[in-house]
Amino acid sequence: MPLRFLVTGGAGFIGSAVVRKLIGETEHDVCVVDKLTYAGNLASLGSVAGSDRYRFERADIGDGERMKAIFADFQPDIVMHLAAESHVDRSIDGPSAFIETNVVGTFALLQETLRHFRTLPDERQARFRFHHISTDEVFGSLGADGFFREDTAYQPKSPYSASKAASDHLVRAWHHTYRLPVVMTNCSNNYGPYHFPEKLIPLMIINAIEGKPLPIYGNGLNVRDWLYVDDHADALLTVATVGKLGESYNIGGHNEKTNVEVVQAICAILDELRPDPKGPRERLITYVTDRPGHDARYAIDAGKIGRELGWRPKDTFATGLRRTVIWYLSNPKWWGDIRSSVYRGERLGEA
């Protein structure tokens, strides 16, 4: 049966991937709610904007009256909450926006969601879900061994991860106290098309295309588990529709790489696809002062979602990264518009 999905942050990187999948591969209706801050981009939804199952509302999740009106009009069956400030470096420079959106905004959204849920008849309450999308960064930093599991203790280390940890706790509290039907996910680092170029992979791709320096923090040995965004979108729809209420699921790509390995891989693909007459692009790598409090390693144990819901990533890091590089080579207008306006590739988060 077609459902009605309200997707907050649907013009962002992960949110737009979810919306494209919902419109392109299902019969569900979608309402995107996005404030359109610097990282929200309607161009990322251009391929689905003409669908009669798609609508867009420019709104702040913290605006209770506006959200109340959207809930009343659209009547969602599933709320997928992706709206968030998400860049660690920006949280170091300006933490207040992260508290306002990720904590206060999530609280306001939970209140309106609960109010809407309580107005529904029994049969609609039975299928209603609030899906909160979070990050593995709430768990802190790992050593050389081990993995984050759903029962790993929270130890956030940055203003960003602390704000997401707070939002996770709020969602759990609204489930246990008010019986709001929720599911939760914590994911590893995403990459792929339409990724705002302040993050490592798109920034390195674009800088390498333009022949600019490729700055790597510290010694480049910080490790992340990389997840292709379309695989993540597939996992999110799986959890949103068949995940067990009250449960949390870790989503990872099984692709641990050091930052320098990631940048070297980008250079190798670009050297193959678009050789630089000046020589291999690894010559552009430069090591810069590390980010304050830079977590050493993140790694996800995604066994639970595989065992219980049957999800596994389709892309390896090699296949996903190649597809990503090709997309950026093929879509210079998308990222060029960003580079000429809201973000020009400058260093953030030096504190």
C-alpha positions, 0 to 999 in steps of 0.5 A, a space after each residue: 500500500 502506498 504510504 505518505 513520507 514526510 522527509 525533513 532535510 530532504 534537500 540535503 545530501 542523504 535526504 535527497 538520495 532518500 527522496 530520489 529513491 522514494 519517487 523513482 523506485 516506489 509508489 509512495 508520496 513524499 513531502 520534503 521539508 527543508 529550511 534550505 540552509 547553505 547545504 540544502 539544494 533543490 537542484 539535488 531534487 531536480 530529477 523528481 521535482 516534476 512528479 505528482 507524488 512529490 511536494 516541497 515545503 520550505 520550513 524550519 522544523 523548529 517552527 511548531 505552527 508551520 509544522 503543525 499545518 504541514 502535518 495537518 495538510 499532508 497527513 504523513 504515515 512515516 516521518 523520516 527525520 534527516 534535518 540537521 547541521 552535520 559538519 564537525 568543522 562548522 560545529 567547532 566554529 559555531 556550535 550554537 546552530 547545532 544545538 538550535 537545529 539538532 536539539 531544539 529543532 528535534 524537540 519541536 518536531 517530536 512535539 508536533 509529531 506526537 500531537 499528529 500521532 494522537 489525532 490518528 485513528 487506530 488503523 493509521 496509528 498502527 502503521 505510523 513511524 517516526 524514523 530518526 537518522 543519526 550518526 556513528 559519531 555519537 559513540 566517540 572514538 575507537 582504538 585500532 580494534 573493535 566496532 560500534 554496536 547498537 549497545 555501545 556507550 555514547 561518548 560524543 567528542 565534538 559539538 556536532 556529535 554531542 548535539 546528535 547524541 542529545 537528539 537520539 536521547 530525546 527520541 528514545 525518551 519520547 518513545 518510552 514516555 509518550 509511546 511515540 512509535 520510533 525507529 532509529 539508525 546510526 550510520 558511518 560516513 556517507 559519500 556519493 553524488 550531490 555531496 556538499 563540497 565541505 566534506 572530505 571526498 567531494 572537496 578532494 575530488 573538486 580540488 584535484 579536478 581544479 589542480 588545487 592543494 589536497 589538505 589532509 588533517 594531521 598525519 592522515 591516518 584517521 580511519 572512517 568506515 565509508 558508506 555509499 549514499 544510495 546504499 544508505 538510502 536503501 537501508 533507511 527505507 528498509 528500517 523505516 518500513 519494516 524495522 522493529 519499533 523502539 529499536 536502533 540499527 547501525 548502518 555501515 559500509 564495511 569499508 574502513 579507510 584512512 583519510 590518506 588512503 581515500 585521497 590517494 584513491 581519488 587521485 588514482 581514479 582522476 589520473 586514469 579518467 582525466 590525466 593532468 599534464 602536470 603529473 600525478 595528482 598525489 603531488 597536490 597532497 599537503 598535510 595541515 594542522 589537525 582538527 581539534 579533538 579529531 577522533 582516531 577511528 570509527 567503524 560500524 558493526 552492521 550485523 544487526 540490520 543484516 541479520 534482522 532486516 536482510 540489508 547489506 551494502 551493494 557497493 564496495 568502496 572502489 565501485 562507489 568511489 569511482 561512480 562518485 568521481 565520475 558524477 563530479 566530473 560530469 556535473 561541474 555546474 552543480 558543484 560550480 554553483 556552490 563554489 562560486 557562492 556559499 562555499 569556496 573550499 576554505 578551511 573550517 574548524 580550526 578553533 
